[in-house]
């Protein structure tokens, strides 16, 4: 059952354009009452049209998502978002 769930999550990551996201990270996201990665990516996409290159859930202190984002303008940004609220905290 775990393998099937991991495969489904991996396929979901690929469909979202986040090939680097680990299925285990996504499982942790569901277990800790944080926003789904897809919701975070949608929020980022509204502000910066483009797509994710990589994403990870950072669990040190307050959980955050760190997303490497390629904008339609060709710029790569490092976006940090609060994993519980979905608020964008930092863009570099």
Secondary structure, 3 states (H helix, E strand, C coil): CHHHHHHHHHHHHHHCCCCCCCHHHHHHHHHCCCCCHHHHHHHHHHHCCEEEEEEEEECCCCCEEEEEEEECCCCEEEEEEECCCCCEEEEC
